[in-house]
Amino acid sequence: MKIYHFALIFLIFFLSAVIKTDMQTGKLIEINKEKEELENNLVTAVSDAVGYLTETGAYGTGTINKDEVLMTFFASLYSSLGIISDKSAQSEIEIYIPVILLCDTDGFYVYYYDEYVSYDGLTYIERVWSEKMPYSYEDEYFIYRFTLTDMVYIFDKHDILKPEDKFLYVDYKEFANESSYENLRLKYKDCILFNERDFNTVKKAAIINKLEDVLAYYTSRHNHIASKNGITYSFSFPYGRRDEWADFIDDVNLLVVFQGYPYGPERDYRYNKIISSGANIVKKPRYYVEEKSWYKLAHKEGCEKIKDNNMLLEETFDSIEECVKLGAFCCECIEHGARVPKLR
């Protein structure tokens, strides 16, 4: 063979490799595009449902309209996927949503598939809402039912408080800060009710742990339902990935688990996503830091002393502790009991 024969063979192999690579690259681009569209559609649907809560005020004890929130979510999702009138396609995509959580101010609801035997002896599967589940926690002294606000339900297990205070619905800050509870704070130093910082830490952890356990249970439970629909994918909630869903636990929110959905040209890829969004209903105080001549001063949002003040840092802060890290002292507007050094 002559040299140009080898060159021709090399060129043929080279062009084949380039064409194959281009085809694979194009395929990956299409797969990634489909994945991004799925995610955008899901995020939009969750945001629309949460927007319904915000616009209508349909939240809070005894007032939350679960079915309207759900209808808004699915209507948005079906519309963006182009299946608003396709019942078969809707049923197909719903089976890949094993669980939805709707978190209210004083507890949460679970939307899941349930199986039951009817009076006719036949087995039926339908999606149902659970009863409201509390954000509960128990220690040596009290049983707590947390809310997303400063209010808390407590049951006094050992009559630590007054006999008439066996069951209370109160602002926890009263116990952590008021002088009338000073003796109890000294006597029960390890009790979270008398320590504002510990209370908030435990409260947040208790709510996250509760939601995570419930999500894991109902996601795993869905395998039985999915198998009856010919789905072999193994549904399981990923522990240890709270950064994907726990950003909005301080607020009324909707959380959707979407798992195992097949996509791609051969539908051999599986899409998994946990989508959550907060309604921005439970308002948290913001803090500002003022630059003085030789020190910094932390103010609560709304403080009269910072009205029309040009010496504030541009950044705002979620907690007093963040201000402390900057070396800020505490303005009088911040209530007594906060763990911030006060300027004398």
N, C-alpha and C positions, 0 to 999 in steps of 0.2 A: 504493500500500500504506500502511496505517496503521501507527502506531508499534508497536502491540501485535503486528502481523505480524512486524516486524523483531525484536522482543523474543522472539517464539516461535521464529523461525529461529535466532537467537543461542543460545537455550536448547537447541534440538535439537543444534546443533553442539557446544555446550559439554558437554552430557551424553554425546554420542558420544565426544568427546575424553577425558572422564573415564573412561568405561567401557573405552575402548581402553587408556588408561594403566594402569588397574587390572588389566586382563587381562595386559598386558606385565609389570607388577610381579609379579603372581602367578606368571607363567611363570618369571621370573628367580629368584624365591624357590624354586620347585620345582627349577630347574636347580642352584642353589647348594646346596640340601639334598642332592640326589643326589651332587654332587661331594664334599660333606663326608662323606657316608656311605661313599663309595668310599675316601676317605682314611683314615677311622677303621678301616675293615675291613682295609686294607692294613697300617696301623701296628700293629693288634692282631695280625695274622698274623705279622708280622716279630718282634714282641715275644714271641709264644708260641714261635716257633721258637728264638729266642735263649734264652728261659727253659728250653727243653729242654736246651740246652748247659750252662747253669748248674746245673740240678738233677741232671743225670746225670754231670757231669764228663766228658762225651764230647768232649774237646778235647786239644790237645797233640800232639806228634810221634807219628804212627802210630796215634793212638787216636780221632781225630775220626770221628763217624758221620754222614757227609754225607747219606745217604739218609733217616735218621731225622729229621734237621733239616728236610729238604725235605718229608717226609711231614707233619710237624707244621705247617709253614707253609701248605701247600696245604689240609690238612684244616681249619685255622682259617679260611682265606679262603673256601673253598667253603661252610662252615657259616654264616658271617656273611652270605654272599650268597644263601643259601637254595638252593644248587645241589649239595648234598652227594651227591645221587643222579642228577644230570643230567650225563651224560658229554659230551653235545654242548655244553652251556653251559660246562663246565669247559675243553674244548678251545678254545672261542672266547675265553675270557678269558686262557688261557695264552699264546696267540699274541701277546698284547700285553705279554708279559714277555720281552723279547729276551735278557736276561742276568741271572743271579744270581751274586753273589760270596760265597763263604764264606771269611772270613779267619781262619786259624789263627795260632798263636803264631810259627811259623817259615816261613810261606808261605800261599798262598791257592789256592782252587779256583774254577774257572769252570763254571757250569752253563749250557749253550747248546744251540741247535738245530744238528744236524749232518746233512749229506746224504751218502749213500754208495750205491755200486752193489753190489748183492748178487751172489752166484754165479749167480743166475738171470737176470742181466742187467737187472733192474729197479732203479729208483732209489727209495731209501727215505729218509725224514726221521725222526729221533728226537732226543730230548733226552739229552745225555750230560754227564758230568763230565770236566773236563780233569785231567791229572796235576797234582800240587801245583807251583805256580810260586813261585820264591823271591823274597823282597824283596832284590833284588840291587843292587850298586853297585860301580863300579870307579874307582880313581884311579891316579895315577902309581906308587904304591907297593904297594897291596894290592887284592885282590878281596874284597868283603865280601858276606856273606849275613846280613842283619839278622834279628833276632827282635824280638818285641814286648816282650821283657824286656831286661835288661842284657847278656845273653849274645849273642855274635856269632861267626859262622864267618868266618875270614879265611884267605886264601892269600897268602903272602909271595912277591911276584913277583921280588924282587931280593935275597933273602937278607939283609934288613935285620936280622932277628932271628936267633936261633941256627939252625943248619942243621936241627936236629931239630924246630924250630918252623915248618916250611914250611906245614903245615896245622894250624890251631888252632881250638878251640871254647872261648872264654874270656869272662870278664867284661871288657868294654872298659875299665872303670874302673881296672883294674890298670895299664894302659899310661898312662892319663891322670894317675894319682895316685901310684903307688908310686915310691919313691926310686930303685929299681934301674933305672928307665927314664929317669932325669933327663937323661943324656947324649943319648939318642935324642930326647927332647923338644926339646932345644936344637938338635940337628942337623937335625931334620925338623919345623920349626915350622909348616909349611903342611900337615902330614899330620893328618887328622882323628882318627886312632887315638890320637894323643898329646895331644889337646885335647878335653876332655869337652864343652865348650859347642858347639864346631864339629861334633863327632860327632853330638850329638843333633839339631842343626839340619839337617845333611845327611841323617841317617837319616830324619827325618820327611818332608823334601822328596822323598827318593828313593822312599819307600813311596807317597806320594800320587801322584807322577808315574807310577810303575809302574802303579798301579791305574787311574789316569785313562786312560792309553794303552790298557790292556786293555779297559776298559769301552767306550771309543770304538770300538775295533776290532770287538768282538763285537756292539755295538749296530748299527753300520753294516752288518756282515756279515748281520744278520738281514733286511735288505731283500730279499735273494734268496729267503729262506724265505717271508717274508710275501707276496711277489708271487705265489707259487705257491698261496697260500690266498686269492687275490683281494683282498688288501689293498693299496691304493695309497698309504697313508700312508708318508712318508719318515722312517725311523728314524735318529736321529743323537744321539750323546751330547753334551750341552752343556758344552763347555770353559769354564773360567773361573767356574763356579758351585760351587766346592768347599764353600762354606758349607752347601750342601744335603745333603752326604753324608759329609764328611770329619771329622765330630765324633768318630767312634768308632774312628779308625784306630790309636789306641794300645792297643786292646783286641781280643780275639777278637770278631768281629762278622759280621753278615749284611747284605748290601747288595742291594737289589732295584731293578731298573730297570723301571718300568711306564710304557708310552708309547703314545700314539695311540689310546687306548680311546675309542670313540664313546659319548656319552651325551646326555641331554636328550630332550625330547619327539619331536624329529625326528632324534635321534642325529646332530646336525650340530655338536656340540661335541666337542673332543678333550681327554682327560684325560692329563696327563703328571706323573709324580712319581718322585723317587728316594728310596727309603725305606731307612734304615739304623738299626741298633740294636746297642749293645755289650752284651756278656755280663757286664761288671764282674768279669772273671776276673783280668786282669793288674792287680794292685794297685799303685798309684802312691803314693809317700810323701806325706803331708800335712805342712804346716809351720804352726807357730803362732808368733805374735809376742807377747812379754811386755812389758808397760809397766813399766819401772824408774823410778827417781826422776828421772833426767835423760837416759835413753837407752832404746832398744828392743832386745830380744834375741830372735833367731830360734831356734826349737827344732824338732827333728824329732819327728814323732809317736812317742809312746812314751818320750820323754825323762823320766827320773825327776825332774828338777828342776821339771817343770811339773805333777807329780801333785798334785791338789787345790789348784791355783794359781788364785786369784781375779783375778789381774792380767792375764789373757790377753785379747787382742782377740777379739770374738765371731767374726770372719771367719777362716777357714782359707785356706791358700794352696797352690797346686799346685807351686810352684817356689821355690827360694831367691831367684831374681832378683826375684820379686814382693815378697819380704820386704825386699830391698835398697832397692827403690824407696821403702819407708817409712822408710829410714834405719836399719834394724835391723842390729845386729852379730850375730856368729855364736856360738852356744853350742858347747861342746866335743862335744856329741852329733852335730853335723854333721861328717861325715867330712872328713879332710884333703884339700885340693885344691879345695874348693868356692870359687867366686869371690865370696866375701863377706868384708868387713872383719872382722877378729877383734878382740875387745876385749882390751886388754892390762891 
